[in-house]
């Protein structure tokens, strides 16, 4: 993605890094736009040029390793939870299907038994016996 350099206007904590006023920081363009919209940074050329003229160097924002590791762990935990929930839902659906099939088989057996009993009764009545 494209980087956008901004001048920090007020203290701005980002991913555990504290940026201070008049620092120049290069963020991803979308992220920079959020800070500009919030009034925490600006990307106007005169402000950036002024900071550069007094020796301020542009730093590129990077997520610290420990913050990224924490995010990765949270994402992995969320994926594992979602996978477990999907497996649980699948197991529940299989149990419900098996229970329905058993109920259907029981109902069919009861119908067949009733039909057989009715046929037996009809047969007994026809023979008189």
C-alpha positions, 0 to 999 in steps of 0.5 A: 500500500501507499505510504502518506507522510503526516505531521503529528499535531498532538500526542498520538498513541498508535500500536503502543508507540507514542508520537509527539507533536511535530514528528513526521510519520509515514503511515499507510494512506488509509490509516493516515486519513483517519488521524487527519480526520480526527485532527491528530495529524495533517498532511499539508506541505507547509507544515511538513516542509517546516518540520523537515527544515528544522531537522525532523526526519520522517519515521515509518510507522511499524507495528512493534513485534510484541503488538503484532504477536499479540494480534496474531495470537488473538486472530489464531484464537478467534479462528480456533474458536470459530472452527470449534463452533463450526465443528460443534454445530456440525456434530449437533446437526448430525445428532439431530439427523440421526435422531430424526432418522431413528424416529422415522424408522420407529414410526415406519416400524409401528405403521408396518406392525399396525398394518400387519396386525390389521391384516392378521385380524382381517385374515382371522375374521375371514376364516372365522377363527 
